[in-house]
């Protein structure tokens, strides 16, 4: 029997907990803060607020990490690109947040990643010198935020032999060596979102997926402002904190079809590219970023990432990012788009462009037959001067609109925690909430522990990298059914126990949640089809255990 006072029980997101907490809110419970949006920023806001002692509810129309947060490059980076554009403040913020994630709050999910910039004929001597200077400045930031060299070593020049030894798949002809530097890599961006949300739940936050906002009542003028549905976030303009009474939000439980009314003292809009639905005065210029999924064998099986200069571009690179599961992600495009949709789709030109750029440095060029899958996400970039989205700032903003909705938008996955802190500070000030100081810079997420402690956990390293201290709990699910330790499909590392854990503790409610977000099996369509039966079985297993 599970100890209800245990950390795992307190943080577990289950269908029963969701139903109970939604019923409490629908029954009239007023929370200090309602967060709209279940991506990394919304989850970060919920954790920040709950850990300050506020009562919090997060509502998400689909699932945790359903939108942009699961389509990143899986990097926790130190802002090297921002240095190249002269934004030292943003670069330092990124380096500081990387230090927090990799050493304090999520060391099980973030690990050091070696990256090599190959010095080929397409990289003139002058460009190589500028790159070395940039890496030197980035290393100064690393030291400035006190990330030790034992965690992220300083950059250095590689000989041709060293470069080929680290990345065997490179073309030797014309190679002058390489530049080696280190950054942070997430084992999985969607898992980070789930870990943040579960940590918030352990502090009492109500994490409610499949709850779609329909309208918000302005308590000052007593009117309902309807909105249209987009399927991923809220669909109405809100008024937060106005008048003597709480904000009243009309919502829909999409699991049951039942309408409900939620009440909160203030509201934060953390819906990313859908932010203008709640805050029409926010002007965004979304851009699409595409990645390809390829077999690691196409790159010689290297564990080292590649940073490949894009011909004709200044300070823009294609990235080759090994994932440790026999897969490699290649990205990243930056294409302006007016189409804000649930599931962005890479176009033919983006795929061809990425293959061509990376093939330019490989001994054996890539072709379409190598592509196992692809994915694309939409960046919620703040509009600004400049013709290209690639040139727009990656800063975030916290905006209180004329309708008093607090909107947090922009930024990067790496800086989600700082975005959340700024948004909660604004909410506390606006609604005069009784809250303590921000704690999240030193608050470990579920599963986190010092590296030495993680190394001693009696579980496979792959599980420890994904679940941290909870890895033994995943294994324990197979105590009575050893078949759960088997992979869910040929060529896939994910086991049945991980799917069951996703249902029992991570809020997964259907097959899509399990295959596309709690695990990333769905990134390769063929793997997803092969794992469908295992996912359905995991959901049935949960019904048997809790029914």
PyMOL commands that set and color helices and strands:
alter all, ss='L'
color gray80, all
select helices_A, chain A and resi 7-11+15-26+40-51+68-70+80-84+88-105+125-144+160-166+189-202+272-278+296-299+348-359+368-370+389-391+413-431+440-442+451-455+461-476+482-485+496-505+511-518+521-523+525-546
alter helices_A, ss='H'
color red, helices_A
select strands_A, chain A and resi 30-36+56-60+75-76+110-118+156-158+178-186+206-209+211-218+223-226+247-253+258-269+287-295+305-309+317-322+327-331+335-336+371-379+396-400+406-410
alter strands_A, ss='S'
color yellow, strands_A
deselect
rebuild
show_as cartoon
